[in-house]
Amino acid sequence: MAVTDPIADYLTRIRNAQQAGHKIVEIPASGVKKRMTEILYDQGYILKYKFDDEAGQGGQGVIKIALKYDLASRKPVIRQLLRVSKPGLRKYSSAEELPRVINGLGIAIISTSKGVMTDKEARAQHIGGEVLCYIY
């Protein structure tokens, strides 16, 4: 079965793994998904990740993500993953109008002409782009 929206699939796999209490989730890799994984790691939303280029069918490989849970409450660190721009309705923002997720507590992942980055990085570089998702 072909996935029509790979980014929504990526977010859903993380969401489902967290709800099931899994420690590790495997996701088919792509350039954008690898960059999104790096952002999640840099922002402290996941423990660690590994790009396994050998595994999986199709030649792209898989991304293995170690999910992060709160030690006391055992709740996932990522509370919400929201897909913003969908294949049927793309959402773009100029540098001035980039969204602030929960007043700067969460992050928005933006696909810009200079690559995939957080809303803060895009604001600093003064570039807009497609708003892929919100994470908090």
N, C-alpha and C positions, 0 to 999 in steps of 0.2 A: 504494500500500500504506500503510495507516494504521499509525503507530507506537503500540504499546500503552504503552510506557514511555519517554517522551521524555528523561528524565534518563539512563537507561541508554544510550540512543542517543547522547546528547551525549558521555558518557564514552567510549563505544566509538569514536566518530568521532575523538576526540583520540588515543586509544590507537592506532588503526589508522594515522593520519597520522604519528604518531611512529615507529612501526615501519617505515613506508615511507620515512621520512626527509624528509617534506614540511616546507616552511617555513610554509605557511599552510593552515588548514583552515576550511571553511565549514560552518556548522551552522544549521539552521532556528531562528529566534529565538522566544523566549517570555520573559515577565517573569522567571521563576525562572532560566532559562538565562543571561539577561543579568546577573543579580545574581551567579550562580556565576562567570561570566567576570570580573566586577569583582573578586571575592574572589581568584581565581587570579592576577590581575594585581597586586593589592595585596600578596599573599603572595610575589610574585616567581617564580611558576611559569611565567608566559608573558611574552613580550617586550612585545606590545601587542595591542590588539583594536579592532575597529571595528563599530559597529552600523549595518548598511545596511538601512534600513527600506523602501527602494524595491524592492530585488532580491527574487527568490524568489517562488514562487506562494503564495497563501493569505493575503496581506496582512500577515503578521507580520514579514516580512523575514528577513535572515540575519545571523549573527554571523560576522565574519572574525577568526580568532585566529592571530597570529604565534607559532609555537611556539618554545620556548627550548631550546637545546642547550648542553651543556658545551663550551667552546672547545677544551680539550685533548683530551678523550676522544671528543668528538662524540656523546656519549650524551645522551638527552633528560633535562631537569631533572626532569620528573615521572617517577618510577620506577613508581608504582602508582596506579591509579584503581580504587577498589572501591565498587560500589553496595551500600549497606547495607539501606536500606528499599526493598522491592520492592512492586509493586502487589498481589501475592498475599500478602505478609507485611510489614506496616508495622512499623517499629521506632521506638519513642518512648523518650525519656529525660527524666527530671526534671533540674532544674538541678544537683542533687547528683550524679547518676549519669552526667553527660555523659562520653562516652568520651575518653580521651587517646590520640592516634595516635602510635605509637612514642615514648612518654613525652614528648609535647609537640613532637617534631620535625616531625611531619606535622600536617595539619589535618583536622577533620571539618566538613562543611558541614551546618548544622542549619536546618531550616525552622521558624521560631517564629511566635508571634502578632505579633511586631514585625518580621517579614520574615525573609529568608534571611541567615544570618550564620555566622561561624566558631564553633567550639566555645569558643574563648577569649572572644569577644564575648558569647556566650550566658551563659557562666559569670560574666563581669563584671556583666552585667545581671540575673543570677540568674533566668533563664528557661530552661525546657526546650523540647523540641519533637521533630519528626521528624528522625531522623538520615538525611540523604540519601546521603552518601558520605564515604569517607576518601580523602585525597590525600596522597601523600608521594613 
